[in-house]
Amino acid sequence: MDKKPFFITTPIYYVNDVPHIGSAYTTVAADVYNRFLKQEGRATKFLVGSDEHGAKIAEAAEKSGKSPKEYTDEIVISFKDAWANLGIGYDHFIRTTDPEHEKTASIFLQKLYDGSFITKGVYEGLYCVGCEKFKSAEELVDGKCPDHNRAPEQYQEENYFFTLSKFQIELENLIESDKLEVRPLERKNEILGKLRQGLQDISVSRKKVEWGIPLPFDHAQTMYVWIEALINYYTYGKPNNLWPADLHLIGKDILWFHAVIWPAMLLAIGEEPPKKIFAHGFFTISGAKMSKTLGNVISPSELIQKFDVDGARYLLLSSFPFGTDGDFDWARLIEKYNADLANGIGNLASRITTLAAGIEGVVLGTDAAMSEVVSPIFKKWQAAMGELDFYGATVATQELVKICDKYLNETKPWALAEEEKRTVLKNCLAILSVIAGCSYPFMPQSMERIFSSLGLTVGTDAWGKTVLFITKNPQLFPRL
Ligand code: MSP
């Protein structure tokens, strides 16, 4: 039995703008996984936060005529609100402007310096403020960063460098052996391939960026925002006895920072690297990249308005496999909502509880034949969830819905005599409770309503033989 709680993190988001569903995607996934682990009986800690320093934020603040601190204080509220509206049950929200973080980041960099992992050099190249990273000429389209549609700036200044190149072999071994698990597997291979091409030392400071944490060993420079941001996990994790982190959930664009730079920084100060990093794919909207310029940015609140919080959470994770790229369009989201939720789980719950309402002494439990059908699907769901295959887990759950629907249609309990009716309903109620259990991490609010209509409270073993008084379930997902 692991004594340390499972420590799960999301990226800390840039607060240069309000959240969109790209940011919500990782956060909802982390919340679903966190709830799954709790359901499995694991103690967990779940960290979210905001990335508040650097040129990108300073630029956005200036445009709005505010100081960076005033600006981030305002935007961070919209992130906290978005997470509350999406039912994200995090344990802590870290801000990189928190004094605790500024202190930890300084100590961390001082340790790197004392251990001779910091050297001085000249930093030269093309820098995209939007990405807050160096760009190679091949990454540009018509001389511009394709992600931000702006030309990068030519930088040349004397900076401090972290000796990343010293860690190549150690990192290769860690990732190859899965001591540091990088998932999905194609991402692991991609990182290993890049690692084998060799590593260069990286700049960890900026001379001209004022909005940042001063280097402890040279106050004329501030920390490079990415280096400082990665340390957030440690700022919270270390003093709370959570280190090493068990899972960093991120998007594929920031994998190199997490799977290479961050573990090397930790190894340099004698700390353990994280245990697992999972990089999910990107989604597009109706085939196009989500961007303000195209005007196709979807906010979490728009999704919630249309599908309610549980519908929004479900659709974000069930529309395509978590590790791959995928596309969203409103028509397909509505179709999926209707199929899986309104006509699927919602309709099934309402059918079963209506039939069972008022029938005293209906017990919940599958008979042997039904157990044989349901058990393997439940195991499939469990295995999928364990591997963060949220899509696979929802497919398995929908299989249960279809089996139960079919069983109802074939046995026609409404036409049966009381005793036989009870036998059928016993199976149906048990399957419904399993469906609610499998859906709970995705849609906690609605599933709690199913549980309560079954006389169950969340956390109760759904397979227990409990005598129930069933009340009619209110309609869960109104048809659109
Ligand atoms: N601040 C850094 C992270 C530092 S972590 C120590 C950052 N922030 S971000 O706000 O730009 O992006 C955060 C996350 O949102 C990334 O994991 C990114 O992959 C994800 N997404 C942004 N747009 C997305 C989509 N369109 N689709 C899926 N996820 C995307 O990077």
Boltz pocket constraint, residues with backbone or C-beta under 6 A from the ligand:
constraints:
  - pocket:
      binder: B
      contacts: [[A, 10], [A, 11], [A, 12], [A, 13], [A, 14], [A, 21], [A, 22], [A, 23], [A, 25], [A, 26], [A, 51], [A, 226], [A, 229], [A, 230], [A, 231], [A, 232], [A, 249], [A, 250], [A, 251], [A, 252], [A, 253], [A, 254], [A, 280], [A, 281], [A, 282], [A, 283], [A, 284], [A, 290]]
      max_distance: 6.0
